[in-house]
Amino acid sequence: MRKLVIAISMLAFAGSVAYADPVQDRQALMKERGKLAGQLSKVVKGEEDFDAAAVLKTLQALQANAEKFDVEKLFPAGSDKGDTTAAPKIWEDMAGFKADEDKFLANTKAAVASPPGDVDGLKAQLNTLGGDCGACHQSYRVKKS
Amino acid sequence: MAWLKKLAGAVVVLGGAAAAAGWFLSAPVRLDAGTVAQLGPGDAAKGKRIFYAGGCTSCHAKPGAEGDARLQLVGGLELKTPFGTFVPPNISQDHKDGIGAWSEEDFANAMLKGVSPSGEHFYPAFPYASYARMKPADIADLYAFMKTLPAVAGKAPDHRLSFPFTIRRGIGLWKLLYLSPEPVIALPNGTPDKVLAGRYLVEGPGHCGECHTPRDIAGGVKKSEWLAGAVAAEGSGVVPNITSDGKSIKSWSEADIANYLETGFTPDFDSVGGAMVEVQRNMAQLTADDRAAIAAYLKAVPAHPNGYPARKPAS
């Protein structure tokens, strides 16, 4: 009996963690990701000076963000409802969705491993990363209003 | 019962006349000789710009193609709409399956009049209602550029439409209502060249209004709500309002719009999504001047409230 109670409470706990609020969590990560990309973009557009150390820090933050983006935890079954722009295709093709996210992660890692030495180098990297944003949003996000 | 006979006779005569008129009015109309004469020899280098402005590859490349494969215009994408599923055909230079055997005049009739070399109407899923506003010289340049692209064998599947949209001849009546070379937005004398250039790119080759404008029941764009956004005709969700009244770009500067078209980033660093991803890739191939012109025109079009319903609150 005691075992059963423990088992049930553990299950309930696991459930509450998994379903804390994946929609809010993933939106927060995406917002952070956009902000970081924005910092890089300001440098590319010449609104801010190129500072190699600051750029590397931002790229590292992007990588950390991508590592936190666990698609299975953040997009559990049933989290396609409510205030979300996640497309149903995520759950129809979870493997494809994960592959897109993995590609972004790999590209952030590559950028951190060979950080840009000047604005042109950063521009090329931001084009790659921005292309990843678009590639995923093309299939897996749907505008609702 | 003589009156009944008379009535029946009148109905038959009227019906016959209506049918004859309908048949006459729905006939495919080709370009007049004057327009054909304006085509001239095309310049392939210039045509490349028109190719990207027109976004041909977004619909006619093999779905999912990347890199140079996007220039293999073999068709096959499925556009699922309320009228049925349209499948863009092979427009590569293959002589049998593509358009390699078409003359320049054939190509111009397709682009400006929506008429095939065999004299059939094309469905307006092929956005000739926008392309009809293009300059003949640009059509000639585009033709020359497309001649440089590879020939790829393979026919795309047929469209799968529901009745009555299966009757191609009916498109002739649709064209009477919606096909015109006139600009959508009349701009006053003294409008800067930049805005006029943007109008040409947006309303003509860019065919932005085909997705960003709501359609009426017959499938024509509502010019009174030009670029006000719409429920997506193909796929799901909505296509944003890109007039100055739209939440999406109201606060954007012209530079923001141009930068978005170049990089795919919005001013608040969201990224381009949905079908616009392909469009943005094409827009990135244009010159900075072309993107600036598009931005200037978008700031000049009349503001409209959203052409789609408000989002339902989360349940």
Interface residues (C-beta under 8 A of the other chain):
Chain A: G34 K35 A37 G38 S41 K45 K81 G82 D83 T85 A87 P88 L126 N127 G130 G131 C133 G134 A135 H137 Q138 R141 V142 K143 K144 S145
Chain B: G235 S236 G237 V238 V239 P240 K247 N259 T263 G264 F265 D268 F269 D270 S271 V272 G273 G274 A275 V277 E278 Q280 R281 N306 Y308 A310 R311 A314 S315
